[in-house]
Amino acid sequence: MIRILLADDEPAAVERLALAIACIPDTELIASARNGRQALELLRELAPDVAVLDIQMPGMDGFAVIDALRVSDHVPEIVFVTAFHEHAVRAFDVHAVDYLLKPVPFDRFREAIERARARLLARSTEVRFGELQQLLVSLQAATGDGTPPQAREVWARTRAGLVRVPLETVDLVTAEGDYVLLHAGQATYLLKETMAAMQEQLQPGGFQRVHRSAIVNLSRVDQLRRRGPRTLELVLSSGATVAVGPSYAADTLAALRARRWR
């Protein structure tokens, strides 16, 4: 059963969408909000699976609600419903499931909810993969010398489902709210993980935390240069540049020297 929250300042729109939800199997409307602040409170209190949000609402718009929510542990799948088409690009920048224009045809709304259902299933599968990986590490450690082996791959969620990402293909890891982005060549993967957890998984093993929001694959570093009197910058083989945070500079230099950096 998918638990859905509606947020729209137009009572007629809420009524239409509530009727649509009632016609979609295995869905439940758990609450509705008439403004952005109420929506944020209900999202934090009820932790719905899916949030169907209007964009232009009193108090906080739909994007402000999502931005505020990203500091919490739970982020639902988001479907935006609005009368304005100009926000579509920004909607997908925050990884919305869909962007629907009012008045929303029922078939189009049902399609968005089913897409959200598929994402939720992928999330659940990703969590199970993570649990299995941790179990495998624990079992290998218990049968070896007690030192857990380093994982050499991760599973990332994409629109098509889960994909295996070998760590040796990853150039750079960057922070993205409650997520991290794995940059591997021309591909970018979104992973529900913290930078601290990624650092623990990747170091030691050829990766180095160089900034509070960046971890680099040292084998991809082509150049170290100064951006200012106290600022360092790494140039990766992909052409990407990564600033080295002042508090990470000493450890970064030591890691590069350990790889016989010249």
C-alpha positions in Angstrom: 0.0 0.0 0.0 1.4 3.4 -1.0 0.7 6.1 1.5 0.2 9.5 -0.3 0.2 13.1 1.0 -1.5 15.8 -1.1 -0.6 19.5 -0.8 -2.5 22.1 -2.8 -4.1 25.4 -1.9 -7.0 24.9 -4.3 -9.8 22.8 -2.6 -11.1 21.7 -5.9 -7.7 20.4 -7.0 -7.4 18.4 -3.7 -10.8 16.9 -4.2 -10.1 15.8 -7.8 -6.7 14.3 -6.9 -8.2 12.5 -3.8 -10.9 10.9 -6.1 -8.1 9.9 -8.5 -6.1 8.3 -5.7 -9.2 6.4 -4.5 -9.4 4.8 -8.0 -5.8 3.5 -8.0 -5.3 0.1 -6.4 -3.1 -0.2 -3.4 -2.9 3.5 -2.6 -4.1 5.4 0.4 -4.5 9.2 0.9 -3.2 9.8 4.5 -3.5 13.6 4.7 -3.9 16.8 2.7 -2.3 20.2 3.2 -3.5 23.6 2.0 -0.1 25.4 2.2 3.6 24.7 2.2 4.2 25.0 5.9 1.4 22.6 6.7 2.7 20.2 4.1 6.2 20.3 5.6 4.8 19.5 9.1 2.7 16.6 7.8 5.7 15.2 5.7 7.8 15.2 8.8 5.1 13.8 11.1 3.6 11.1 8.8 6.6 10.2 6.5 4.5 9.3 3.4 5.8 7.2 0.6 4.7 9.8 -2.0 4.1 13.5 -1.8 1.9 15.1 -4.5 2.8 18.8 -4.3 1.5 22.0 -5.9 4.4 24.4 -6.6 2.9 27.8 -5.9 1.4 27.6 -2.4 1.1 30.2 0.4 3.9 30.3 3.0 6.3 28.0 1.2 6.3 26.8 -2.4 6.7 23.2 -3.3 10.4 23.5 -3.9 11.0 25.2 -0.5 9.1 22.3 1.1 11.5 19.8 -0.5 14.6 21.8 0.3 13.6 22.0 4.0 12.8 18.3 4.1 16.2 17.3 2.9 17.7 17.8 6.3 15.5 15.0 7.6 16.0 11.3 7.3 13.0 10.5 5.1 12.4 12.0 1.7 9.3 10.7 -0.2 9.0 10.3 -3.9 7.7 13.6 -5.3 5.1 14.3 -7.9 4.6 17.9 -8.8 1.2 19.1 -10.0 1.0 22.7 -11.1 -0.6 25.1 -13.6 2.8 26.4 -14.7 5.1 24.7 -17.1 8.2 26.8 -16.5 9.3 24.9 -13.4 9.8 21.5 -15.1 13.6 21.6 -15.3 13.9 22.5 -11.7 11.5 19.7 -10.8 13.7 17.1 -12.3 16.8 18.7 -10.7 15.3 17.6 -7.4 14.7 14.1 -8.8 10.9 14.4 -8.9 9.1 11.4 -10.3 6.9 13.5 -12.6 5.7 17.0 -13.4 2.0 17.2 -14.2 0.1 20.2 -15.6 -3.4 21.0 -14.4 -5.9 19.9 -15.1 -4.3 16.4 -14.8 -5.9 13.6 -16.8 -6.5 10.5 -14.7 -4.4 8.2 -16.8 -1.5 10.6 -16.6 -1.8 10.8 -12.8 -2.1 7.1 -12.5 1.1 6.7 -14.6 3.0 9.0 -12.3 1.9 7.1 -9.2 2.9 3.8 -10.7 6.3 5.3 -11.6 6.6 6.3 -7.9 5.7 2.8 -6.9 8.5 1.4 -9.1 10.9 3.8 -7.5 9.8 2.8 -4.0 10.4 -0.9 -4.9 13.8 0.0 -6.3 14.6 1.8 -3.0 13.6 -1.3 -1.0 15.6 -3.5 -3.2 18.6 -1.2 -2.9 18.3 -1.4 0.9 18.2 -5.2 0.8 21.3 -5.3 -1.5 23.1 -3.1 1.0 22.1 -5.4 3.9 23.3 -8.5 2.0 26.6 -6.8 1.2 27.1 -6.0 4.9 26.2 -9.6 5.8 28.7 -10.9 3.2 31.4 -8.6 4.6 30.7 -9.8 8.1 30.7 -13.5 7.1 34.0 -13.1 5.2 35.5 -11.3 8.2 34.4 -14.0 10.6 36.0 -16.8 8.5 39.2 -14.8 7.8 41.6 -12.9 10.0 38.8 -10.7 11.4 39.6 -7.8 9.1 36.6 -7.0 6.8 37.6 -6.9 3.1 36.9 -3.7 1.3 33.8 -3.7 -0.9 34.8 -3.1 -4.5 31.4 -2.3 -5.9 28.2 -0.5 -4.9 24.6 -0.8 -6.2 23.0 2.5 -7.4 19.4 3.2 -8.3 18.6 4.5 -11.8 15.3 5.1 -13.6 15.7 1.7 -15.1 16.4 0.0 -11.8 19.5 -1.0 -9.9 22.9 -1.1 -11.5 26.2 -2.4 -10.2 29.0 0.2 -10.2 32.6 -1.1 -9.8 34.5 1.3 -7.6 37.5 1.3 -9.9 35.3 3.1 -12.5 34.4 5.9 -10.1 36.3 9.2 -10.6 34.7 11.3 -7.9 32.0 11.2 -5.2 30.2 14.4 -4.3 27.5 15.3 -1.7 24.0 16.0 -2.9 21.7 16.7 0.1 20.9 13.4 1.8 22.5 11.5 -1.1 25.8 11.2 -2.8 26.6 11.3 -6.5 29.0 8.8 -8.0 30.7 10.2 -11.1 32.0 7.4 -13.3 33.2 8.6 -16.7 30.2 10.1 -18.5 27.7 8.4 -16.1 26.5 9.8 -12.8 24.7 7.6 -10.2 22.6 8.7 -7.2 23.1 6.8 -4.0 21.2 7.1 -0.7 24.3 7.4 1.5 26.2 9.9 3.6 29.7 11.2 2.8 31.0 9.8 6.1 29.7 6.3 5.3 31.2 6.5 1.8 34.6 7.7 3.2 34.6 4.7 5.6 33.8 2.4 2.7 36.3 3.8 0.3 39.3 4.7 2.5 41.8 3.0 2.5 41.5 1.7 -1.1 42.7 4.4 -3.4 40.1 7.1 -2.5 40.7 10.2 -0.5 38.3 12.7 1.1 39.6 16.0 -0.1 36.7 18.3 0.9 33.6 17.9 3.1 31.6 17.4 -0.1 34.1 15.5 -2.2 36.0 12.2 -2.3 38.3 11.5 -5.2 39.8 8.4 -6.7 43.5 9.1 -6.4 44.3 7.1 -9.5 42.3 9.7 -11.5 44.3 12.7 -10.3 46.4 14.1 -13.1 47.4 17.4 -11.6 47.7 19.2 -8.2 47.8 23.0 -8.5 47.3 26.1 -6.4 44.2 28.3 -6.8 45.5 30.8 -4.3 48.0 31.3 -1.4 46.2 28.7 0.7 44.0 26.9 -1.7 44.7 23.7 -3.6 42.9 22.1 -6.5 43.0 18.7 -8.1 42.5 18.1 -11.8 41.2 14.7 -12.7 41.7 12.7 -15.9 38.1 13.4 -16.8 38.9 17.1 -16.8 36.9 17.8 -13.6 38.5 20.1 -11.1 38.0 19.5 -7.3 38.8 22.0 -4.6 40.8 20.7 -1.6 39.3 21.9 1.7 41.9 23.6 4.0 41.3 21.0 6.7 41.8 18.2 4.3 44.9 19.5 2.6 47.6 17.8 4.8 45.9 14.3 4.5 45.4 14.8 0.8 49.1 15.7 0.2 50.2 12.7 2.3 47.9 10.4 0.3 49.3 11.7 -3.0 52.9 11.3 -1.7 52.1 7.7 -0.7 51.2 7.0 -4.3 54.7 8.4 -5.3 53.2 11.7 -6.5 55.7 14.0 -8.3 
